[in-house]
């Protein structure tokens, strides 16, 4: 019997590191090729990694919550026949084939072999206790509390030890964590390792009881870097317009009752997205990006429509590929799938890349207007505010109408005031009277 070591692969977009969100196996578990063994969080999204070996889990080499560099060993699997002698085994980078099987890790390619080696420990006649290592001290030997990765991330941010949380049902939920925090009277947690400061010789960053420190990594780290680069690289201009969207809201209700949309979620965001796509058909030059290296403006034919989504891990912007080619029903389905996938933390790196223009919906938070920062590499972002009943001039009289604020931020290097104004005015006009082009497939 020999031990094979699975190293963290590059899961897409040339990323260099990932955080271990949750192990799905424990020491002593039997695993098969392509069985999901761990969920990791990159700067783009959460990704499930399948195992490239058949065998028994010999060791989990990285704890949940730790950051791992691409190419680092994360799990050791005992494979092959009997035998307990120590053997030197070269760690394979991604998806080595098991002996005689020719299997390759599904979804990831291979790269040049690395020279890192680790010595296999002699096999024990009895399997080790089925436990998962954690960064918090004193948790070895306990069963891992059942919770989804977003809930685990919330617990980590609040400094809560999941083993101390009481819950009903089959798993811990966000409400259970918040109730635990309120009951304990502190969000800093009693576990010495909740923020990674329990390592030998590490001094706590602060002794103040009114502070809570959370390491910046994963999606939040990537978002911080991206918006900083965008804000200081692209000269932003933001324009605003107030719109009577009473006809849009009436159309939303009609679509909900239409048989073509049976089983499909219809929201005002659907019509805002369709209005923006209509504006891009009339003014395609805003679907572009600035190529600094070649000093060129690159115009893109397909509209990959990004939707800013707030998730437990931070802000992400997945996009709908070639959204302009979709019917209204298909666009509604794509929006629903995108939202559900983002909320569940299952957005793939491919869904996060290649966006050309973005919509951010702050209205769901009851906010009227904003000056959004461009998604890096895009020329414009449309902001949709809250819809409120307000006095408004309508057909020569003052009436209560449903009003919203739209704002458009754009990169003034490649979008001048005229183009930006025409795009925003077109979106407003379609939402004010959606019966025509908005529903045209």
C-alpha positions in Angstrom: 0.0 0.0 0.0 1.3 3.5 -0.8 0.1 7.0 0.0 -0.8 9.5 -2.7 -1.0 13.2 -2.0 -3.5 15.5 -3.7 -2.3 19.1 -4.1 -4.5 22.1 -4.5 -5.0 22.7 -8.3 -5.4 26.0 -10.1 -9.2 26.0 -10.3 -9.3 28.7 -12.9 -8.3 32.2 -13.9 -4.7 31.8 -12.8 -5.5 32.1 -9.1 -2.6 31.5 -6.7 -4.4 30.6 -3.4 -7.7 29.4 -1.9 -9.3 29.0 1.6 -10.4 25.7 2.8 -14.1 26.1 3.5 -15.2 22.6 4.5 -14.0 19.0 4.4 -16.5 16.5 3.2 -14.4 13.5 4.4 -12.5 12.5 7.5 -9.5 10.3 8.3 -10.4 6.7 7.7 -13.1 7.4 5.2 -13.1 5.4 1.9 -13.0 7.7 -1.2 -13.3 7.1 -4.9 -12.1 8.9 -8.0 -14.1 12.1 -8.6 -15.8 12.0 -5.2 -16.0 15.5 -3.8 -13.8 15.7 -0.8 -13.4 19.4 0.0 -14.9 22.8 -0.8 -12.5 25.7 -1.2 -13.1 29.4 -1.7 -11.0 31.3 -4.2 -11.0 35.0 -4.9 -13.8 34.3 -7.5 -16.1 31.7 -5.9 -16.5 28.6 -3.9 -15.4 25.4 -5.7 -15.9 21.7 -4.9 -12.8 19.6 -5.6 -13.1 15.9 -6.5 -10.5 13.3 -5.4 -8.2 11.9 -8.1 -7.7 8.6 -6.2 -9.4 5.5 -4.9 -8.5 4.6 -1.4 -8.7 5.5 2.3 -8.2 9.0 3.7 -4.9 8.8 5.6 -4.5 12.4 6.6 -6.1 15.9 6.1 -3.1 18.1 5.7 -4.9 21.5 6.0 -7.4 22.8 8.5 -10.7 24.4 7.6 -10.3 28.2 7.4 -6.7 28.1 6.4 -5.3 29.7 3.2 -3.4 27.3 0.9 -1.2 28.1 -2.1 -1.8 26.4 -5.4 0.4 23.3 -5.5 0.4 22.7 -1.8 -0.6 19.2 -0.4 -4.1 19.2 1.1 -5.0 15.5 1.6 -3.2 12.2 1.7 -4.9 9.0 0.5 -3.7 5.4 1.1 -4.1 3.5 -2.2 -3.0 0.1 -3.6 -2.4 -3.2 -1.9 -1.2 -4.3 1.6 2.1 -3.4 3.1 3.3 -1.1 5.8 6.8 -0.1 4.9 7.6 3.5 4.6 7.8 4.8 1.0 8.8 8.0 -0.6 5.9 9.2 -2.8 6.2 12.2 -5.1 3.2 14.6 -4.7 1.3 15.1 -7.9 0.1 18.6 -8.7 -3.5 18.0 -9.7 -4.9 14.8 -11.1 -2.5 11.9 -11.3 -4.0 8.7 -12.7 -4.6 5.9 -10.2 -2.6 2.7 -11.1 -4.2 1.0 -14.0 -7.2 3.3 -14.1 -6.1 6.2 -16.3 -8.4 8.5 -14.3 -7.9 12.3 -14.5 -9.4 14.8 -12.1 -12.6 16.0 -13.8 -12.6 19.7 -14.6 -8.9 20.4 -14.0 -5.8 20.0 -16.1 -2.4 18.8 -15.2 0.8 20.7 -14.9 4.5 20.0 -14.5 5.3 17.7 -11.6 6.8 19.3 -8.5 9.7 17.8 -6.5 8.1 18.1 -3.1 8.0 14.8 -1.3 6.6 13.7 2.0 7.3 10.5 3.9 4.4 8.2 4.5 3.8 7.2 8.1 3.4 3.5 8.8 -0.1 2.3 8.5 -1.9 1.6 11.8 -3.9 -1.6 12.2 -6.8 0.5 13.5 -8.1 3.6 11.6 -7.6 7.0 13.4 -10.7 8.6 14.8 -12.8 10.2 12.1 -12.1 13.8 12.8 -11.4 17.0 10.8 -8.6 19.3 11.9 -9.6 22.9 12.7 -7.7 26.0 13.4 -9.3 26.4 16.8 -7.5 24.5 19.5 -9.1 21.8 21.5 -11.6 20.6 18.8 -9.8 17.5 17.7 -11.8 14.4 18.2 -15.2 16.1 18.0 -17.6 15.5 15.2 -17.8 18.4 12.8 -21.1 20.3 13.4 -23.4 20.1 10.4 -23.6 23.4 8.6 -23.4 24.8 5.1 -20.2 26.7 4.0 -21.9 30.1 4.1 -23.0 29.4 7.6 -19.5 28.3 8.6 -18.2 31.5 7.0 -20.6 33.6 9.1 -19.5 31.8 12.3 -15.9 32.4 11.4 -16.5 36.1 10.9 -18.3 36.4 14.2 -15.7 34.3 16.1 -18.3 31.6 17.0 -17.3 28.0 17.7 -19.9 25.9 15.9 -19.5 23.1 18.4 -21.0 25.4 21.1 -24.1 26.4 19.1 -27.4 24.8 19.9 -29.7 24.1 17.0 -32.9 22.3 16.0 -33.2 20.2 12.9 -30.5 18.6 10.8 -28.0 21.4 10.7 -26.9 24.8 12.1 -28.5 27.9 10.5 -27.7 31.6 10.5 -30.5 32.2 13.0 -28.9 29.7 15.4 -25.5 31.6 15.2 -27.1 35.0 15.8 -29.1 33.6 18.7 -25.9 32.2 20.2 -24.2 35.5 19.9 -27.0 37.4 21.5 -27.2 34.8 24.3 -23.5 34.8 25.0 -23.3 38.6 24.8 -20.2 38.6 22.7 -19.4 38.0 19.1 -15.7 37.5 19.8 -16.2 33.8 20.8 -14.6 31.9 23.6 -12.4 29.7 21.4 -8.8 30.8 21.4 -8.3 29.9 17.8 -11.3 31.5 16.2 -9.3 34.2 14.4 -6.1 32.2 13.9 -4.3 33.8 16.9 -3.9 30.6 18.8 -0.6 29.6 17.1 2.4 29.3 19.3 4.0 32.6 19.9 1.3 34.6 18.2 0.1 37.6 20.2 -3.5 38.7 19.9 -3.8 41.8 17.7 -5.9 43.6 20.3 -7.0 43.2 23.9 -10.0 45.6 23.6 -13.3 43.9 24.3 -15.2 46.2 21.9 -13.2 45.2 18.8 -13.7 42.3 16.4 -10.9 41.6 13.9 -11.5 39.4 10.8 -8.7 38.5 8.4 -9.3 39.8 4.9 -9.1 37.0 2.3 -11.1 35.2 -0.3 -13.8 37.1 -2.1 -13.6 40.2 0.2 -9.8 40.5 -0.4 -10.3 40.2 -4.2 -13.2 42.7 -4.1 -11.1 45.3 -2.1 -8.3 45.0 -4.6 -10.6 45.2 -7.6 -12.6 48.2 -6.6 -9.4 50.1 -5.5 -7.8 49.5 -8.8 -11.0 50.4 -10.7 -11.6 53.6 -8.7 -8.1 55.0 -9.3 -7.5 53.7 -12.8 -10.8 54.7 -14.5 -12.1 58.3 -14.4 -15.7 57.7 -13.1 -18.6 59.9 -14.1 -22.1 59.2 -12.7 -25.4 60.5 -14.0 -28.8 60.2 -12.5 -32.4 60.2 -13.7 -35.8 59.8 -11.8 -38.3 57.7 -13.6 -42.0 57.0 -13.3 -42.0 53.2 -13.4 -45.6 52.6 -12.6 -46.1 51.0 -16.1 -43.1 48.8 -15.4 -44.5 47.6 -12.1 -47.9 46.9 -13.7 -46.0 44.9 -16.4 -44.3 42.8 -13.7 -47.7 41.8 -12.3 -49.0 40.9 -15.7 -46.0 38.8 -16.5 -46.3 36.9 -13.2 -49.8 35.9 -14.2 -48.9 35.0 -17.8 -48.7 31.3 -18.6 -45.3 31.7 -20.4 -43.8 32.6 -17.1 -45.3 29.8 -15.1 -42.7 28.6 -12.6 -40.4 31.5 -13.4 -39.6 34.2 -10.9 -40.4 37.7 -12.3 -39.0 40.8 -10.6 -38.5 44.4 -11.5 -34.8 43.6 -12.0 -35.8 41.5 -15.0 -37.3 44.5 -16.8 -34.4 46.7 -15.8 -32.0 44.2 -17.3 -34.1 44.0 -20.5 -34.2 47.8 -20.7 -30.4 48.0 -20.4 -30.1 45.3 -23.2 -32.4 47.4 -25.3 -30.2 50.5 -24.8 -27.1 48.5 -25.7 -28.7 47.4 -29.0 -29.2 51.1 -29.8 -25.9 52.3 -28.4 -23.5 49.3 -28.6 -20.3 51.4 -28.2 -20.8 51.4 -24.4 -20.2 47.6 -24.4 -16.5 48.0 -24.4 -13.3 48.1 -22.4 -10.0 50.0 -22.3 -6.9 48.2 -23.3 -4.1 50.1 -21.5 -1.2 48.0 -22.9 -2.2 48.6 -26.6 -3.8 52.0 -26.0 -7.0 50.8 -27.7 -10.8 50.7 -27.0 -12.0 47.2 -27.5 -15.7 46.9 -28.5 -17.5 43.7 -27.7 -20.4 42.3 -29.7 -21.9 39.9 -27.1 -23.3 41.4 -23.9 -22.2 39.4 -20.8 -24.5 41.0 -18.3 -23.1 41.1 -14.8 -25.4 41.2 -11.8 -23.8 42.4 -8.5 -24.8 39.9 -5.8 -24.3 40.3 -2.0 -23.4 36.9 -0.5 -22.2 35.8 3.0 -18.6 35.7 1.6 -18.8 39.2 0.1 -19.8 41.0 -3.1 -19.5 39.0 -6.3 -20.5 39.8 -9.9 -21.4 36.7 -11.9 -22.6 37.4 -15.4 -25.1 36.0 -17.9 -23.3 35.1 -21.2 -24.7 36.7 -24.4 -27.7 38.0 -22.5 -28.8 40.1 -25.4 -29.6 36.9 -27.4 -32.1 35.6 -24.8 -35.8 35.9 -24.8 -37.5 37.5 -21.8 -38.5 34.1 -20.4 -34.9 32.8 -20.8 -33.5 36.0 -19.2 -35.8 35.5 -16.2 -34.6 31.9 -15.8 -31.0 32.9 -16.1 -31.4 35.7 -13.5 -33.1 33.3 -11.1 -30.4 30.6 -11.5 -27.6 33.2 -11.1 -29.1 34.5 -7.9 -29.6 31.0 -6.4 -26.2 29.9 -7.4 -24.5 33.0 -5.8 -26.6 32.7 -2.6 -25.5 29.0 -2.2 -21.9 29.9 -2.9 -21.7 27.7 -6.0 -20.8 30.4 -8.6 -18.0 29.1 -10.8 -14.9 31.0 -12.0 -16.3 30.8 -15.5 -19.5 32.6 -14.5 -17.4 35.3 -12.8 -15.2 36.1 -15.8 -15.8 37.9 -19.1 -18.4 40.4 -18.0 -18.9 43.4 -20.2 -21.5 45.6 -18.3 -23.1 45.3 -14.9 -26.3 46.1 -13.0 -26.4 46.6 -9.2 -29.8 46.6 -7.5 -29.5 48.6 -4.3 -33.3 49.1 -4.2 -33.7 45.7 -2.4 -32.0 47.4 0.6 -34.4 50.4 0.6 -31.7 52.7 -0.8 -32.7 55.3 -3.4 -29.5 56.1 -5.3 -25.7 55.6 -5.4 -22.6 56.2 -7.4 -21.3 52.7 -8.1 -17.7 51.8 -8.9 -17.1 50.1 -12.2 -16.5 46.4 -12.3 -12.9 46.2 -13.4 -12.5 45.9 -17.2 -16.0 47.3 -18.0 -17.1 50.6 -19.3 -20.4 51.1 -17.3 -22.5 50.0 -14.4 -26.2 50.7 -14.0 -27.6 51.3 -10.5 -31.3 50.5 -9.8 -32.7 52.2 -6.7 -35.8 51.6 -4.5 -39.3 52.0 -6.1 -41.4 54.4 -4.0 -44.9 55.8 -4.2 -44.4 59.6 -4.6 -46.4 62.6 -5.8 -45.6 63.0 -9.5 -47.0 65.0 -12.4 -49.1 62.7 -14.5 -51.2 63.7 -17.4 -51.2 67.3 -16.2 -52.2 66.5 -12.6 -50.4 65.5 -9.4 -50.9 61.8 -8.6 -49.2 59.1 -6.5 -46.9 57.2 -8.9 -44.2 54.6 -8.4 -40.9 56.4 -8.9 -37.3 55.1 -8.9 -33.8 56.6 -9.3 -31.5 55.2 -11.9 -27.8 56.1 -12.0 -25.1 55.2 -14.6 -21.4 55.3 -13.8 -19.1 55.1 -16.8 -15.4 55.2 -17.7 -14.9 58.7 -19.2 -11.9 57.6 -21.2 -14.1 55.7 -23.6 -17.6 56.9 -22.9 -18.3 60.6 -23.3 -21.2 62.5 -21.7 -23.4 62.2 -24.8 -23.1 58.4 -25.1 -23.6 57.9 -21.3 -26.6 60.2 -21.3 -28.2 58.5 -24.3 -27.9 55.1 -22.7 -29.3 56.2 -19.4 -32.2 58.0 -21.1 -33.0 55.0 -23.2 -33.2 52.7 -20.2 -35.5 55.2 -18.5 -37.7 55.5 -21.5 -38.2 51.8 -21.8 -39.1 51.4 -18.2 -41.5 54.2 -18.4 -43.3 52.5 -21.3 -42.3 48.9 -21.5 -45.1 47.5 -23.6 -43.3 47.9 -26.9 -39.6 47.1 -27.3 -39.1 45.7 -23.8 -41.2 42.6 -24.6 -40.0 42.3 -28.2 -38.1 39.0 -28.6 
